[in-house]
Amino acid sequence: MAFSPCRSPPKHSKRLACRESVSFFSGNAGIGTEILRQGLRELSYVEGRTVVVEWRWWEGKPELLRDAVAEMVRLNLDVVVVGGSEATKVMKEATRTIPIVFFGPSYPVEEGLVESFARPGGNITGITVPQSDHAGRCFTCSHPSSVKISLTYCPWQAFIMGAYQRRLMNNRRKLLVALGAGALAISFCAFAQLRDRPAHIATLSDADEDSSAPLWAMFRKRLHELGYVEGTSYVIESRWAKGDTERLAALAAELAALKPGVIVADGTPSALAAKQATVSIPIVAIRIADPVKAGLAASLARPGGNLTGTTIVTTNIAGKWLELLREVAPGVRSLAFLNDTSNAGAMLTFRELQEQARPLGVKVQALDGRNRSNVEQAFSAIARERMDGFVVGTNAVVFAQRHQIIEAAARQRLPAIYARREYVDAGGLMSYGTDLSAHYSHAADYGHRILQGAKPGDLPIEQPTKFELVLNLKTATTLGLTIPQSLLVRADEVIE
């Protein structure tokens, strides 16, 4: 929605010095139009006389969105009212001078739309979907940079009447109040629909529930921070393969038949199964291996199709594992890669490890560790073939065997590097990897955006940017290893 200046005032207008032009800008035709008109009428604006309303819809198509935004900027409008996070971001990028009133984004600070609720800053303010801990607030209007953002359940009619009484405001402030009232009504109605119809979220994992519980707790925590209440505003339907990846296809088909709003798939095998089960239901994949090589996405920046998410793969992570392990144990010439060998993502990582090890003259062999029996067989093979150490990835199925793995490493006095720090907390030698809990929090963010209408294929697959090196000096001493000082000073944490 936008305002453009006029050249001559209407003959019968007593409240406005000139006729304003308003353009309502939203993703879908019809959403909130009558509510906005009613808000303007109750503030004594007469459409076609004291205010001209123009409507713009972008129908979820990025090309239409950017064209409409460019048109509004060229027209040098007085005020733009925008529906939804995606359109708001594009509009904010396009102009720093035209005032913007948004409605719909649930977390405008986190999304980078405003600096704070109390002082949004710049040329932007608006209405956000109500959160339970902010019920009952309304905002007061002045310049956009000092308008407080409303998170409110209060009736919009009362808000309009409160604004109506501010007769000393200038014309722009009156219009901002009118727009804010209409936007508040639209946001309130949208939230009422969300409250009446809980979001249906499905989750799929190749692991078991117990070993994955702390990470999924981060997913739920982030949903709560976004204003969701489990059982009220969202429900979760989960399926666990418990280490049997052959069950994933059937479990994914079960979830797809439920027609959830989004499927959150944990790991590459789960993502592949979900992708095979549906081409229409949005999928958020967590900590997948190279999504392009796995055939899950066209690219990281524009995955396309119905899938987005996070990847654990970055440039040369396998090479970093080798570098760190050889600093601690320079004589390493033969390594085991202990993982779930039925996991396509794990085998992609294994091949990368082999490629990085070959120029160093290090041989790497993949061994399966998805259950206790396989772990025993793996360490028997390590002893039989006189391997010098091993590497363990992020796989959740293997993670369930972590205590057995660490005990076997201590018994055979083997140096090892792990992709998850929990291994080091349990007595492992060293770890280098990303904070997996951040992947689950980010999955909740993406799930929220998709439930609000974003297309997964347009959301980039995120790569980790922060990695932690954790060392266990007690374990090093037990294994008869000396950690170089150069490595100790680079560690993010050292367990004495």
Order of alpha helices (4+ residues) and beta strands (2+ residues): beta-beta-alpha-beta-alpha-beta-alpha-beta-beta-alpha-alpha-beta-alpha-beta-alpha-beta-alpha-beta-beta-alpha-beta-alpha-beta-alpha-beta-alpha-alpha-beta-alpha-beta-alpha-beta-alpha-alpha-beta
